[in-house]
Each structure stands twice: as C-alpha cells, then as structure tokens.
C-alpha cells in the first residue's frame, strides 16, 4: 500500500477501486470521480482476464461468460457509467485495450507471434472488444474511441514473456493523448494500424 500511495502522490493521482463486473462498483467509482474531479478527459478500459486455457472440449458456458463479462461487458459497463463525465471534457477520448489475439489476420499469419497460441476464449473476447470499439466510434460522434494492442508484454499476465511494460504502454499513451483532430475507430499497436 505504501508504494501505491507514494506513486499516486507523485503522479498527482488518486486511487479509485472498481470491479468492472459489478454494476454497483462501477457506479460507485463514477460517482466518486464525479464528486472529486467532476470530469475526465480519457477513459482507458484496461481490465482483462485470460480465462480458461486447455482442451476446448472442456470449456463451459460459464467459462466463456466469465471472460466476456470482464473483457467485453466490462467495457460497456464502465463506458456507460463514465460517459457523462467524459462529455464534460473538450477532448474526450476512450482507449479500449484489445489484442492482436483478437485479429483474424494476425492469428492466421505464421510470421506473427499471435499465430502460435490457441486461446479461444481470450481471442474471441478481444475480437469483440475491437469490434465494440469501431461501433462505439461510429455512434459517439463527440468522443474519440480507439483500440490499442500492447502486444506481448512482460507482466504476470504473460508469465513475464515479452517486451517491457513501457513498450507495451506506447500505443495506449499514443491514443490517450490524441488531439481533437485525432483518429477514431482505429486499432493500433506501437508500430501503427493493425489488420483485422
């Protein structure tokens, strides 16, 4: 806890707890931010779970629902709750963290690392997250909505495999800091636009 408090002070940030699978938690977090900050400029939907890995015949509907609830429905819950605060910003931006694992092209290209893994639940959820991004971008004319692929980043999520967290954050930061004339409905990594 000391490190969290220390870093939030250095960043002039404040910790707000949120469980993206719980409507009450999401509403409480939005109310807390409304009461303290009154507005937000950028919403980064970064919550994600890998879900069950193993023989596909062992997957159950509950396994699928658990992954979709975090990786897709969580985006809807949080965006719905925070959209009124975003709309008070002169340049509102939403960044949904997706993955090349949700790209048909990348998971079928032998030259890409994404083609080396079989992660049906995670991949399906990230394909849905990216499509949700493009559809929100069409509907929310007053908000820039894009998806970022951090790539295989060395965290607990990947078992420490991949590039640095700083490298993984590049695409997210790029999209979070776009100006009013920036893109919307895009899917990028640190090298640029990605194939679907």
ChimeraX commands (.cxc) that place a marker at each C-alpha (Angstrom):
marker #1 position 0.00,0.00,0.00 radius 0.5
marker #1 position 2.88,2.39,0.71 radius 0.5
marker #1 position 4.12,2.19,-2.89 radius 0.5
marker #1 position 0.64,2.77,-4.27 radius 0.5
marker #1 position 0.12,5.84,-2.11 radius 0.5
marker #1 position 3.61,7.12,-2.90 radius 0.5
marker #1 position 3.20,6.73,-6.66 radius 0.5
marker #1 position -0.28,8.25,-6.71 radius 0.5
marker #1 position 1.12,11.30,-4.92 radius 0.5
marker #1 position 4.00,11.60,-7.38 radius 0.5
marker #1 position 1.57,11.39,-10.29 radius 0.5
marker #1 position -0.97,13.67,-8.60 radius 0.5
marker #1 position -3.35,10.73,-8.96 radius 0.5
marker #1 position -5.93,9.23,-6.66 radius 0.5
marker #1 position -6.79,5.54,-6.30 radius 0.5
marker #1 position -10.39,4.62,-7.03 radius 0.5
marker #1 position -11.37,0.98,-6.62 radius 0.5
marker #1 position -13.55,-0.56,-9.32 radius 0.5
marker #1 position -14.77,-4.05,-10.18 radius 0.5
marker #1 position -15.79,-3.95,-13.84 radius 0.5
marker #1 position -18.04,-6.99,-13.40 radius 0.5
marker #1 position -20.17,-5.31,-10.74 radius 0.5
marker #1 position -22.69,-2.60,-11.67 radius 0.5
marker #1 position -22.74,-1.13,-8.17 radius 0.5
marker #1 position -18.94,-0.92,-8.01 radius 0.5
marker #1 position -18.75,0.80,-11.39 radius 0.5
marker #1 position -21.49,3.29,-10.47 radius 0.5
marker #1 position -19.78,3.98,-7.15 radius 0.5
marker #1 position -16.46,4.65,-8.88 radius 0.5
marker #1 position -18.09,7.03,-11.36 radius 0.5
marker #1 position -19.87,8.86,-8.53 radius 0.5
marker #1 position -16.59,9.13,-6.62 radius 0.5
marker #1 position -14.79,10.65,-9.61 radius 0.5
marker #1 position -17.72,12.99,-10.26 radius 0.5
marker #1 position -17.60,14.19,-6.66 radius 0.5
marker #1 position -13.82,14.70,-6.54 radius 0.5
marker #1 position -12.74,15.61,-10.09 radius 0.5
marker #1 position -16.02,16.42,-11.80 radius 0.5
marker #1 position -14.74,15.42,-15.23 radius 0.5
marker #1 position -12.40,13.08,-17.07 radius 0.5
marker #1 position -10.59,13.57,-20.36 radius 0.5
marker #1 position -9.53,9.97,-21.02 radius 0.5
marker #1 position -11.08,6.62,-20.16 radius 0.5
marker #1 position -8.80,3.60,-20.57 radius 0.5
marker #1 position -10.68,0.30,-20.42 radius 0.5
marker #1 position -7.79,-1.97,-19.47 radius 0.5
marker #1 position -9.37,-4.73,-17.37 radius 0.5
marker #1 position -8.76,-8.15,-18.87 radius 0.5
marker #1 position -8.61,-11.83,-18.00 radius 0.5
marker #1 position -7.17,-14.74,-19.94 radius 0.5
marker #1 position -9.81,-17.23,-18.90 radius 0.5
marker #1 position -9.61,-20.99,-19.12 radius 0.5
marker #1 position -6.79,-22.45,-21.19 radius 0.5
marker #1 position -6.70,-26.07,-22.28 radius 0.5
marker #1 position -8.69,-28.53,-24.38 radius 0.5
marker #1 position -11.61,-26.73,-25.99 radius 0.5
marker #1 position -13.94,-29.64,-25.20 radius 0.5
marker #1 position -13.53,-28.77,-21.52 radius 0.5
marker #1 position -14.87,-25.21,-21.91 radius 0.5
marker #1 position -18.26,-24.48,-20.42 radius 0.5
marker #1 position -20.70,-21.65,-20.94 radius 0.5
marker #1 position -19.71,-20.35,-17.51 radius 0.5
marker #1 position -16.05,-20.21,-18.61 radius 0.5
marker #1 position -16.98,-18.13,-21.64 radius 0.5
marker #1 position -19.30,-15.86,-19.67 radius 0.5
marker #1 position -16.62,-15.10,-17.08 radius 0.5
marker #1 position -14.17,-13.90,-19.76 radius 0.5
marker #1 position -16.74,-11.90,-21.71 radius 0.5
marker #1 position -18.01,-10.27,-18.51 radius 0.5
marker #1 position -14.61,-8.70,-17.86 radius 0.5
marker #1 position -13.18,-8.21,-21.34 radius 0.5
marker #1 position -16.30,-7.06,-23.21 radius 0.5
marker #1 position -19.25,-6.36,-20.93 radius 0.5
marker #1 position -16.87,-4.56,-18.57 radius 0.5
marker #1 position -16.12,-2.07,-21.34 radius 0.5
marker #1 position -19.83,-1.42,-21.78 radius 0.5
marker #1 position -20.45,-1.04,-18.02 radius 0.5
marker #1 position -17.56,1.35,-17.43 radius 0.5
marker #1 position -18.11,3.39,-20.60 radius 0.5
marker #1 position -21.81,3.77,-19.81 radius 0.5
marker #1 position -21.06,4.97,-16.28 radius 0.5
marker #1 position -18.24,7.37,-17.20 radius 0.5
marker #1 position -19.61,8.76,-20.47 radius 0.5
marker #1 position -21.38,11.71,-18.80 radius 0.5
marker #1 position -18.07,12.73,-17.18 radius 0.5
marker #1 position -16.20,12.30,-20.47 radius 0.5
marker #1 position -18.68,14.54,-22.25 radius 0.5
marker #1 position -17.72,17.44,-19.98 radius 0.5
marker #1 position -14.21,17.36,-21.48 radius 0.5
marker #1 position -13.28,19.49,-24.50 radius 0.5
marker #1 position -11.47,16.47,-25.99 radius 0.5
marker #1 position -12.97,13.21,-24.67 radius 0.5
marker #1 position -11.09,10.02,-25.51 radius 0.5
marker #1 position -11.76,6.33,-24.87 radius 0.5
marker #1 position -9.00,3.75,-25.28 radius 0.5
marker #1 position -10.03,0.11,-25.18 radius 0.5
marker #1 position -7.12,-2.24,-24.61 radius 0.5
marker #1 position -7.54,-5.07,-27.09 radius 0.5
marker #1 position -5.07,-7.57,-28.51 radius 0.5
marker #1 position -3.67,-8.92,-31.75 radius 0.5
marker #1 position -5.04,-12.21,-30.44 radius 0.5
marker #1 position -8.45,-10.90,-31.50 radius 0.5
marker #1 position -7.36,-10.22,-35.10 radius 0.5
marker #1 position -8.32,-12.79,-37.75 radius 0.5
marker #1 position -5.35,-11.73,-39.89 radius 0.5
marker #1 position -2.73,-11.79,-37.16 radius 0.5
marker #1 position -3.78,-15.10,-35.61 radius 0.5
marker #1 position -3.56,-16.75,-39.05 radius 0.5
marker #1 position -0.21,-15.21,-40.10 radius 0.5
marker #1 position 2.68,-17.62,-39.34 radius 0.5
marker #1 position 5.05,-14.64,-39.17 radius 0.5
marker #1 position 3.13,-13.23,-36.19 radius 0.5
marker #1 position 3.51,-14.44,-32.61 radius 0.5
marker #1 position -0.28,-14.37,-32.26 radius 0.5
marker #1 position -0.50,-17.39,-34.60 radius 0.5
marker #1 position 1.50,-19.51,-32.14 radius 0.5
marker #1 position -1.19,-19.55,-29.45 radius 0.5
marker #1 position -4.63,-21.13,-29.21 radius 0.5
marker #1 position -6.62,-19.05,-26.73 radius 0.5
marker #1 position -10.24,-19.33,-27.92 radius 0.5
marker #1 position -11.95,-17.53,-25.04 radius 0.5
marker #1 position -9.47,-14.66,-24.78 radius 0.5
marker #1 position -9.22,-14.26,-28.56 radius 0.5
marker #1 position -12.98,-14.19,-29.03 radius 0.5
marker #1 position -13.34,-11.60,-26.28 radius 0.5
marker #1 position -10.67,-9.37,-27.81 radius 0.5
marker #1 position -12.23,-9.65,-31.27 radius 0.5
marker #1 position -15.47,-8.50,-29.65 radius 0.5
marker #1 position -13.69,-5.66,-27.83 radius 0.5
marker #1 position -12.17,-4.38,-31.06 radius 0.5
marker #1 position -15.49,-4.55,-32.92 radius 0.5
marker #1 position -17.22,-2.85,-30.00 radius 0.5
marker #1 position -14.63,-0.08,-30.33 radius 0.5
marker #1 position -15.40,0.52,-34.02 radius 0.5
marker #1 position -19.14,0.55,-33.38 radius 0.5
marker #1 position -18.85,2.96,-30.46 radius 0.5
marker #1 position -16.67,5.19,-32.64 radius 0.5
marker #1 position -19.50,5.36,-35.20 radius 0.5
marker #1 position -22.13,6.15,-32.59 radius 0.5
marker #1 position -20.23,8.51,-30.28 radius 0.5
marker #1 position -19.56,11.40,-32.66 radius 0.5
marker #1 position -18.37,13.62,-29.80 radius 0.5
marker #1 position -15.83,11.13,-28.38 radius 0.5
marker #1 position -12.71,9.59,-29.96 radius 0.5
marker #1 position -12.89,5.81,-29.42 radius 0.5
marker #1 position -9.93,3.61,-30.36 radius 0.5
marker #1 position -8.40,0.24,-29.50 radius 0.5
marker #1 position -4.77,-0.39,-28.56 radius 0.5
marker #1 position -2.79,-3.61,-28.70 radius 0.5
marker #1 position 0.05,-3.50,-26.15 radius 0.5
marker #1 position 1.50,-6.68,-27.66 radius 0.5
marker #1 position 3.07,-9.46,-25.63 radius 0.5
marker #1 position 4.19,-7.50,-22.58 radius 0.5
marker #1 position 6.30,-8.94,-19.76 radius 0.5
marker #1 position 3.80,-8.92,-16.89 radius 0.5
marker #1 position 2.24,-11.53,-14.60 radius 0.5
marker #1 position -0.47,-11.92,-17.27 radius 0.5
marker #1 position 2.07,-13.31,-19.77 radius 0.5
marker #1 position 4.27,-15.10,-17.27 radius 0.5
marker #1 position 6.97,-12.46,-17.77 radius 0.5
marker #1 position 7.28,-13.08,-21.52 radius 0.5
marker #1 position 7.52,-10.23,-23.99 radius 0.5
marker #1 position 8.70,-6.66,-24.24 radius 0.5
marker #1 position 8.82,-4.10,-21.45 radius 0.5
marker #1 position 5.77,-2.53,-19.86 radius 0.5
marker #1 position 6.94,0.84,-21.21 radius 0.5
marker #1 position 6.94,-0.56,-24.75 radius 0.5
marker #1 position 3.54,-2.12,-24.18 radius 0.5
marker #1 position 2.11,1.18,-22.97 radius 0.5
marker #1 position 3.20,3.13,-26.06 radius 0.5
marker #1 position 0.08,2.50,-28.14 radius 0.5
marker #1 position -2.20,3.23,-25.20 radius 0.5
marker #1 position -0.43,6.52,-24.45 radius 0.5
marker #1 position -0.48,7.46,-28.14 radius 0.5
marker #1 position -4.24,7.06,-28.30 radius 0.5
marker #1 position -4.85,8.62,-24.88 radius 0.5
marker #1 position -3.07,11.82,-25.92 radius 0.5
marker #1 position -4.59,12.39,-29.37 radius 0.5
marker #1 position -5.90,15.84,-30.16 radius 0.5
marker #1 position -9.39,16.86,-31.29 radius 0.5
marker #1 position -8.46,16.04,-34.89 radius 0.5
marker #1 position -7.09,12.62,-33.97 radius 0.5
marker #1 position -8.40,9.31,-35.31 radius 0.5
marker #1 position -11.42,7.38,-34.12 radius 0.5
marker #1 position -12.36,3.75,-34.71 radius 0.5
marker #1 position -8.73,2.67,-35.10 radius 0.5
marker #1 position -6.89,-0.43,-33.87 radius 0.5
marker #1 position -3.16,0.19,-33.38 radius 0.5
marker #1 position -0.02,-1.10,-31.75 radius 0.5
marker #1 position 3.23,0.80,-31.22 radius 0.5
marker #1 position 4.06,0.44,-34.92 radius 0.5
marker #1 position 0.78,1.77,-36.29 radius 0.5
marker #1 position -2.54,0.46,-37.60 radius 0.5
marker #1 position -3.23,-3.25,-37.32 radius 0.5
marker #1 position -5.09,-5.61,-39.67 radius 0.5
marker #1 position -8.43,-7.02,-38.63 radius 0.5
marker link #1:1,2 radius 0.2
marker link #1:2,3 radius 0.2
marker link #1:3,4 radius 0.2
marker link #1:4,5 radius 0.2
marker link #1:5,6 radius 0.2
marker link #1:6,7 radius 0.2
marker link #1:7,8 radius 0.2
marker link #1:8,9 radius 0.2
marker link #1:9,10 radius 0.2
marker link #1:10,11 radius 0.2
marker link #1:11,12 radius 0.2
marker link #1:12,13 radius 0.2
marker link #1:13,14 radius 0.2
marker link #1:14,15 radius 0.2
marker link #1:15,16 radius 0.2
marker link #1:16,17 radius 0.2
marker link #1:17,18 radius 0.2
marker link #1:18,19 radius 0.2
marker link #1:19,20 radius 0.2
marker link #1:20,21 radius 0.2
marker link #1:21,22 radius 0.2
marker link #1:22,23 radius 0.2
marker link #1:23,24 radius 0.2
marker link #1:24,25 radius 0.2
marker link #1:25,26 radius 0.2
marker link #1:26,27 radius 0.2
marker link #1:27,28 radius 0.2
marker link #1:28,29 radius 0.2
marker link #1:29,30 radius 0.2
marker link #1:30,31 radius 0.2
marker link #1:31,32 radius 0.2
marker link #1:32,33 radius 0.2
marker link #1:33,34 radius 0.2
marker link #1:34,35 radius 0.2
marker link #1:35,36 radius 0.2
marker link #1:36,37 radius 0.2
marker link #1:37,38 radius 0.2
marker link #1:38,39 radius 0.2
marker link #1:39,40 radius 0.2
marker link #1:40,41 radius 0.2
marker link #1:41,42 radius 0.2
marker link #1:42,43 radius 0.2
marker link #1:43,44 radius 0.2
marker link #1:44,45 radius 0.2
marker link #1:45,46 radius 0.2
marker link #1:46,47 radius 0.2
marker link #1:47,48 radius 0.2
marker link #1:48,49 radius 0.2
marker link #1:49,50 radius 0.2
marker link #1:50,51 radius 0.2
marker link #1:51,52 radius 0.2
marker link #1:52,53 radius 0.2
marker link #1:53,54 radius 0.2
marker link #1:54,55 radius 0.2
marker link #1:55,56 radius 0.2
marker link #1:56,57 radius 0.2
marker link #1:57,58 radius 0.2
marker link #1:58,59 radius 0.2
marker link #1:59,60 radius 0.2
marker link #1:60,61 radius 0.2
marker link #1:61,62 radius 0.2
marker link #1:62,63 radius 0.2
marker link #1:63,64 radius 0.2
marker link #1:64,65 radius 0.2
marker link #1:65,66 radius 0.2
marker link #1:66,67 radius 0.2
marker link #1:67,68 radius 0.2
marker link #1:68,69 radius 0.2
marker link #1:69,70 radius 0.2
marker link #1:70,71 radius 0.2
marker link #1:71,72 radius 0.2
marker link #1:72,73 radius 0.2
marker link #1:73,74 radius 0.2
marker link #1:74,75 radius 0.2
marker link #1:75,76 radius 0.2
marker link #1:76,77 radius 0.2
marker link #1:77,78 radius 0.2
marker link #1:78,79 radius 0.2
marker link #1:79,80 radius 0.2
marker link #1:80,81 radius 0.2
marker link #1:81,82 radius 0.2
marker link #1:82,83 radius 0.2
marker link #1:83,84 radius 0.2
marker link #1:84,85 radius 0.2
marker link #1:85,86 radius 0.2
marker link #1:86,87 radius 0.2
marker link #1:87,88 radius 0.2
marker link #1:88,89 radius 0.2
marker link #1:89,90 radius 0.2
marker link #1:90,91 radius 0.2
marker link #1:91,92 radius 0.2
marker link #1:92,93 radius 0.2
marker link #1:93,94 radius 0.2
marker link #1:94,95 radius 0.2
marker link #1:95,96 radius 0.2
marker link #1:96,97 radius 0.2
marker link #1:97,98 radius 0.2
marker link #1:98,99 radius 0.2
marker link #1:99,100 radius 0.2
marker link #1:100,101 radius 0.2
marker link #1:101,102 radius 0.2
marker link #1:102,103 radius 0.2
marker link #1:103,104 radius 0.2
marker link #1:104,105 radius 0.2
marker link #1:105,106 radius 0.2
marker link #1:106,107 radius 0.2
marker link #1:107,108 radius 0.2
marker link #1:108,109 radius 0.2
marker link #1:109,110 radius 0.2
marker link #1:110,111 radius 0.2
marker link #1:111,112 radius 0.2
marker link #1:112,113 radius 0.2
marker link #1:113,114 radius 0.2
marker link #1:114,115 radius 0.2
marker link #1:115,116 radius 0.2
marker link #1:116,117 radius 0.2
marker link #1:117,118 radius 0.2
marker link #1:118,119 radius 0.2
marker link #1:119,120 radius 0.2
marker link #1:120,121 radius 0.2
marker link #1:121,122 radius 0.2
marker link #1:122,123 radius 0.2
marker link #1:123,124 radius 0.2
marker link #1:124,125 radius 0.2
marker link #1:125,126 radius 0.2
marker link #1:126,127 radius 0.2
marker link #1:127,128 radius 0.2
marker link #1:128,129 radius 0.2
marker link #1:129,130 radius 0.2
marker link #1:130,131 radius 0.2
marker link #1:131,132 radius 0.2
marker link #1:132,133 radius 0.2
marker link #1:133,134 radius 0.2
marker link #1:134,135 radius 0.2
marker link #1:135,136 radius 0.2
marker link #1:136,137 radius 0.2
marker link #1:137,138 radius 0.2
marker link #1:138,139 radius 0.2
marker link #1:139,140 radius 0.2
marker link #1:140,141 radius 0.2
marker link #1:141,142 radius 0.2
marker link #1:142,143 radius 0.2
marker link #1:143,144 radius 0.2
marker link #1:144,145 radius 0.2
marker link #1:145,146 radius 0.2
marker link #1:146,147 radius 0.2
marker link #1:147,148 radius 0.2
marker link #1:148,149 radius 0.2
marker link #1:149,150 radius 0.2
marker link #1:150,151 radius 0.2
marker link #1:151,152 radius 0.2
marker link #1:152,153 radius 0.2
marker link #1:153,154 radius 0.2
marker link #1:154,155 radius 0.2
marker link #1:155,156 radius 0.2
marker link #1:156,157 radius 0.2
marker link #1:157,158 radius 0.2
marker link #1:158,159 radius 0.2
marker link #1:159,160 radius 0.2
marker link #1:160,161 radius 0.2
marker link #1:161,162 radius 0.2
marker link #1:162,163 radius 0.2
marker link #1:163,164 radius 0.2
marker link #1:164,165 radius 0.2
marker link #1:165,166 radius 0.2
marker link #1:166,167 radius 0.2
marker link #1:167,168 radius 0.2
marker link #1:168,169 radius 0.2
marker link #1:169,170 radius 0.2
marker link #1:170,171 radius 0.2
marker link #1:171,172 radius 0.2
marker link #1:172,173 radius 0.2
marker link #1:173,174 radius 0.2
marker link #1:174,175 radius 0.2
marker link #1:175,176 radius 0.2
marker link #1:176,177 radius 0.2
marker link #1:177,178 radius 0.2
marker link #1:178,179 radius 0.2
marker link #1:179,180 radius 0.2
marker link #1:180,181 radius 0.2
marker link #1:181,182 radius 0.2
marker link #1:182,183 radius 0.2
marker link #1:183,184 radius 0.2
marker link #1:184,185 radius 0.2
marker link #1:185,186 radius 0.2
marker link #1:186,187 radius 0.2
marker link #1:187,188 radius 0.2
marker link #1:188,189 radius 0.2
marker link #1:189,190 radius 0.2
marker link #1:190,191 radius 0.2
marker link #1:191,192 radius 0.2
marker link #1:192,193 radius 0.2
marker link #1:193,194 radius 0.2
marker link #1:194,195 radius 0.2
marker link #1:195,196 radius 0.2
view
